[in-house]
Structure formats: C-alpha cells, structure tokens
Amino acid sequence: MSIIDLIKSRRNIKAFKPDPIDEEALLGWLEAASFAPNHRCNEPWELLRIGPETRAKLKHKSDFWGAPVVIALVSKPGATGIERDENVMAAACFAQNFQLAAHEAGVGTFWSSIGGLPHNRELLGVAEGYEVIGVFGIGYPAEVPIAKPRMPISAKTKVLP
Ligand SMILES: Cc1cc2nc3c(=O)[nH]c(=O)nc-3n(C[C@H](O)[C@H](O)[C@H](O)COP(=O)(O)O)c2cc1C
C-alpha cells in the first residue's frame, strides 16, 4: 500500500479479534516508531506494557474493545513549558508512526485518552511531569469503521503575505 493509502485507510478500531499479535512484529513497529521526529533527538517517549491486572483496574468501558495487547505511551517531562510541549508532539508522532506500521501489517489500533485521568495516572504509576499520550488497544480488527469525512485542506489554510 502507498503511504498515502496507508494514512487514509487507518482507522480507530473499536472491535478486535482475540488473535494474538506476534511479539517480534510488535517490537518492530515500535522500533520503527522511534524514527519519529524529536527535538534534540531526546526520544521523549516511554511505553508501559499493560498486564491483565492493571488492565482490569483501568476499567475501560469496553475493555479496549477486546484488543489482545494494551500499551500506554507517555512523554517525558521538559525543563520548560516549550520542552514539555515538544515532547508531547514528538511522542504523538511516535504514536502515529506506530499506528501506521501496525496498520500496514493488517493490525489495528484504538487510541484511548483514559490514561490521563488522575486516578489512572496513579494506577499506571505515571510520575509527575510525564504526559500520558494515550492507552492503545492493539489487535487484528474485527470491524473497520468507515472514515469520517475531513474538511478540504483549503479550509484549514491561511495564506500570509
Ligand atoms: C489524543 C487523542 C485522544 C483520543 N482519545 C480517544 C478516546 O478516548 N476514545 C476514542 O474512542 N477515541 C479516541 N481518539 C481517537 C479519535 O476519536 C479518532 O482518531 C477520530 O474519531 C477519527 O477517527 P479515525 O482515527 O478512525 O480517523 C483519540 C485520538 C487522539 C489523537
């Protein structure tokens, strides 16, 4: 698939098959994700592999739609507000790289923001200053939703003199 088709066909998956994900492949997508742009090459992303006990405690309303793998992605603190924002941006780039790498292999991802809630941060052991980018369900999609339409890019573009 071309990169354009890959980007356009990735969806936030809300129904997974229970089939397991190959560990080596998963690590390969995460390694690939590390090639995301990041200021000063500080690689501000960190991962939390969520085990069954922690997953149950998170009490996600649909239990991550039955995804066989759940991983939280956090970004490191910054010395300044700007650094903190840059770390979040770089980690979000990591997230999409990962999603697209998995998608190319036919594996879907679900992005949840529940990890940012104070009690979930505590449950995940996220230290102060770290930002939770998302908690991701990962697995083979049982259903792929239709893409929500996007606005034409011209409506999002201002031309400056
Ligand atoms: C920072 C961030 C947080 C998100 N949190 C949630 C969430 O908590 N629950 C959810 O269903 N989707 C969440 N999403 C996914 C969006 O809802 C989804 O990307 C959007 O509906 C567009 O659908 P698509 O990804 O299939 O194109 C999140 C996406 C981002 C970037």
Ligand as a Chemical Component Dictionary entry (heavy atoms), coordinates in Angstrom:
data_LIG
# 
_chem_comp.id                   LIG 
_chem_comp.type                 NON-POLYMER 
_chem_comp.pdbx_formal_charge   0 
_chem_comp.three_letter_code    LIG 
# 
loop_
_chem_comp_atom.comp_id 
_chem_comp_atom.atom_id 
_chem_comp_atom.alt_atom_id 
_chem_comp_atom.type_symbol 
_chem_comp_atom.charge 
_chem_comp_atom.model_Cartn_x 
_chem_comp_atom.model_Cartn_y 
_chem_comp_atom.model_Cartn_z 
_chem_comp_atom.pdbx_ordinal 
LIG C1  C1  C 0 -5.068  12.487 21.550 1  
LIG C2  C2  C 0 -6.179  11.573 21.115 2  
LIG C3  C3  C 0 -7.021  11.033 22.061 3  
LIG C4  C4  C 0 -8.054  10.163 21.682 4  
LIG N1  N1  N 0 -8.854  9.610  22.649 5  
LIG C5  C5  C 0 -9.851  8.802  22.271 6  
LIG C6  C6  C 0 -10.703 8.214  23.254 7  
LIG O1  O1  O 0 -10.522 8.398  24.459 8  
LIG N2  N2  N 0 -11.696 7.423  22.826 9  
LIG C7  C7  C 0 -11.922 7.184  21.496 10 
LIG O2  O2  O 0 -12.866 6.463  21.166 11 
LIG N3  N3  N 0 -11.117 7.699  20.551 12 
LIG C8  C8  C 0 -10.097 8.495  20.903 13 
LIG N4  N4  N 0 -9.260  9.017  19.946 14 
LIG C9  C9  C 0 -9.434  8.620  18.531 15 
LIG C10 C10 C 0 -10.319 9.576  17.771 16 
LIG O3  O3  O 0 -11.615 9.550  18.289 17 
LIG C11 C11 C 0 -10.295 9.175  16.283 18 
LIG O4  O4  O 0 -8.993  9.291  15.793 19 
LIG C12 C12 C 0 -11.250 10.064 15.474 20 
LIG O5  O5  O 0 -12.582 9.747  15.759 21 
LIG C13 C13 C 0 -11.041 9.916  13.971 22 
LIG O6  O6  O 0 -11.240 8.560  13.591 23 
LIG P1  P1  P 0 -10.102 7.766  12.786 24 
LIG O7  O7  O 0 -8.883  7.736  13.668 25 
LIG O8  O8  O 0 -10.686 6.415  12.566 26 
LIG O9  O9  O 0 -9.858  8.515  11.521 27 
LIG C14 C14 C 0 -8.234  9.856  20.306 28 
LIG C15 C15 C 0 -7.359  10.416 19.345 29 
LIG C16 C16 C 0 -6.349  11.254 19.752 30 
LIG C17 C17 C 0 -5.410  11.822 18.693 31 
# 
loop_
_chem_comp_bond.comp_id 
_chem_comp_bond.atom_id_1 
_chem_comp_bond.atom_id_2 
_chem_comp_bond.value_order 
_chem_comp_bond.pdbx_ordinal 
LIG C1  C2  SING 1  
LIG C2  C3  SING 2  
LIG C2  C16 DOUB 3  
LIG C3  C4  DOUB 4  
LIG C4  N1  SING 5  
LIG C4  C14 SING 6  
LIG N1  C5  DOUB 7  
LIG C5  C6  SING 8  
LIG C5  C8  SING 9  
LIG C6  O1  DOUB 10 
LIG C6  N2  SING 11 
LIG N2  C7  SING 12 
LIG C7  O2  DOUB 13 
LIG C7  N3  SING 14 
LIG N3  C8  DOUB 15 
LIG C8  N4  SING 16 
LIG N4  C9  SING 17 
LIG N4  C14 SING 18 
LIG C9  C10 SING 19 
LIG C10 O3  SING 20 
LIG C10 C11 SING 21 
LIG C11 O4  SING 22 
LIG C11 C12 SING 23 
LIG C12 O5  SING 24 
LIG C12 C13 SING 25 
LIG C13 O6  SING 26 
LIG O6  P1  SING 27 
LIG P1  O7  DOUB 28 
LIG P1  O8  SING 29 
LIG P1  O9  SING 30 
LIG C14 C15 DOUB 31 
LIG C15 C16 SING 32 
LIG C16 C17 SING 33 
# 
